[in-house]
Amino acid sequence: MTHLRTSRLLPILVAGALIVPAPPGAWAQTSAQPPARPGASPLKNVAVTGILSDGGRFTGVLNVTRFGYDNTSGLTVDGVVTGTATSAAGEGAGRSEDAQDYVDALVAAFETSGVSRNPEENRCFAEAYVDTMGVDTLAEAMAVDDLAEGQGITPDEIGVVMSPEQRDAFYAALGGCLDIKRFLVDAFSSGVQMTEADVACLSGALDDDALKIMVVAPFDGDPAPIENDQGFIDLIGRLTAACPAAMEAAGWT
């Protein structure tokens, strides 16, 4: 069972990974035309997933920096992939001891302030957050001992503001350990009387943009109530228009 808080809802370069860009067809749509100006980035923040050589997984984002052409090899593409690699050996296998300490401290804090009542879901959020932000950045903001000893500390209270690229990387990392749409549909529908048709309506209306707004907000470092965010206001308006009965049952109207 999951729940949401209504106030702010709560790089590594990878070699050897089989990178699968998403959405499907993005390469075909983009590579057919060269960039309008030299050095322009025609393809930014494309979610990617991959399988590592040891059978582990990679989730992250791709930023294409340049298209080119070589007489020998034809079309060339330069870019940077950032994200999180998880070894097939198991949880935390590719994470430093310091990083794992931050993950464990966050999981403990999430027992009273997490976005979920499910410990495994809270661990997924903690791992994605630590892997995205990095130990050095987190240590500058809050010592791991302070985080571990604090009661109910949230990522927003740590005070590290996510960049747009970090928002994308965090969302992509979450997708590697969590069914994000199911998580949010459960959050809307748990504990209320909602028909199967209403649940199906919400599931269809929650697109990637909506999912990202809602799951990134508790971790983006912005302490302002999410109800004041215009993007969130517009999102609730779209969901209410698409699924009025479901949103009423969930208490959003």
N, C-alpha and C positions, 0 to 999 in steps of 0.2 A: 504494500500500500504506500502511496506517495502523497506528498502534500507540497503546496507552494506557499511561500510567504508573499503577501501582496505588496510589501514595501521592499522594493528592489529585488523581489523574488529570490531571494539569496542569490640555439638553432643547431638542429644538427643537420649536416649534409649527409645524405644517405647514399652509399654505393652498394651495388649488388642487389637492389630491391627491384622487383617487378612492379613498375609504376603503372597504375591504371587510372587515367584522368576521368573526371566526372564533371558535368554530365556527359553521357555518351554522345559522340558526334562533335564534341567541342573542337577537336583538332581539325576535323574535316571542314567545319564551318569557318575556322579562323585561318588555317594555313593556306587556303586557296587565294587569299589576298595578302600582299605584303603590307607592313605597317605604313601608315600615312607619312611618317617622318622618321628619319634615322634615330635609332636608340629608343623609340617609343615602346611601351609595354602593351601589346595588344591583348594580353591574356593574364589577368591578375587574380590571385586568391582562388585558384581552382582547387577544389577538394580532391585529394588523391589518396588511394589506399594501395598497399603493396604487400607482397610476401617476401620475406627475407630468405637468404640462402639456407638458414638453419630451420626454416619453417615458421619463424616468428612473423609478426605483423608490423606494418608501418602505416600510420595515419598522419596526414598533414596537408599542406597547401603548396601549390605550385605557382610561382610568379615567373612568367616568361618575360625576358628583358629584351630580346632581339630575335628577329628572323633574318636569315641570311641565305646566300646561295653559293655553293662551291661547285666548280666545273667537274670535279671528280665524284663527289658524293651527292650532289644535288642540294635540296633544301636542308638547311641547318637551323637549329633552334638553340638559343642560349637561355638559361634560366636558373632559378634557385628553388630547391625543394626544402621546406622546413617542416618539422613535425616531430613525432614521437615514434621510436622503434621499441618494440617489446620482444624480447627473446622468447623462443619457443621453450626455453628451460623453465619458464614460469614467472609468476608475479614478482616484479621488482628485480629480475635477474639482470637487466640492462641498466639499472638505476644505481647511482652511487649511494654509499651508506648515509651521507648527509641528506641526500634527496629523500631516501626512504624514511629518515627521521621526520622530515617535514610532512610526508604523506601520513605517517602514523599519528603525528600530532594533530593534523587536520581531521583525520578520521575520529579521533577521540573528541575533538571539539564539536564535530558534527553530531555526536550523540544527543546534543541538546539544541543544536542550531543548524542541522543539515537540511538540505532540500528534500531529503527522503527519510522515511522511517526504516528503510532497508539498508543494512550495513554494507552490503556489497555494492549497492548503487552509490552510497556515500563514498566508498573507497574509489570507485570509478571517477567520481568528480574530483576527489583529492589528488589522484594520480595524474589526471589530465591537467589539473591546475599547476601542480608542482613541475611537471615535465614541460609545460608551456612557459612558465615564468622563469624557471631556473633557480638554483639554490642561491647564487650570488645575489640576485635581485631580491629574493625573499629575505635573506640574511641581513641585508642593508635596512630593510623595513622593520623586521621583527625577529628576534632571536628564537630559535626553535624551542628553547626551554620556556620562554615566555608564552609561546603559542601552546605548548603542551600543558602548562600550568593554568592557562586562562580557561574560564568557564564560558562556553558558548561563543567564542570568538569566531567571526565570520571572515571570509576573504576580503570583503569590502572594508572591514575594520583593520586589516593588515595595511591597507593604504597604497597598494601598488596598482596604478591605473594601466589597464591593458591598452596596447596599441591596436589599430584595426587588424594588423597581421596576427597579433596574438589572439584576438577574438576568434579569427578564422581557424588558427591552429588549435585552440582549445576546443572549439566546436567539433573539429575533425577528430581530435583525440577522443572526445566523448563518444563519438560514433563507433569507435573501435571496441568499446566495452559496454555500451548501453544502447538499447533500442529507444532512441530519443522520442520518437512519436508516441510509442506505447507509454513511455514514462509520463509524458504530458497529458495524454488522453486519460490515463489513470488518475492523474492529479486533479483534473477537472471533474471526473465522474465519481471518484471515491467518496462514499458517505452521503451521497445524494441520490434522489430518485430520478434516474435518467433512462429512457428507453434505449433499446438497441439501435433504433433508427437515429436517435440523438447522438449516441456514441459514434456511429458510423459517419454522421454528418461532421462532427468535430474532427475525426480522423482525416476526412477528405479535405477539410478547410485548413488544416495546419500544414502549410508548406514549409520549405526549408527556411525561408526568411522569418516566418513566425516562430519556428522552433528555435532558431538561433537567438532571437531577441529574448525569449523567455528563459532559456537555460544559461545564457552567458551573463545576464543581468546580475545574478547574485555574486558573481566572481570578477566583475570588470573593474572594481576599485572605485566606482562612483557610489557614494553613500546616499545620494538623493533618491527619494521615493520613485519607484518606476512609474507610478501613476502620473507623474509630472512629465514623463518622457513622451514626446509627440509620436515617436514611432510606436510605442506601446499603446498610446491612446488610439491611434489609427488602426492598429492590429485588433484591439478589442472591438472597435467599430465594425471591422470587416467580419470578424467571427460572429458578432451579434446579428449582423445582416444576413449572414449565410445560415446560421444555426440558432435562431432566436429561442427556441424551446430549450435547447441544450444549455445555452448561456444563462437563461433564466434559472434553470434548475441548479446550475453551478453557482448562482448568486452573483453574477457579473452584470446584471441589469437591474 
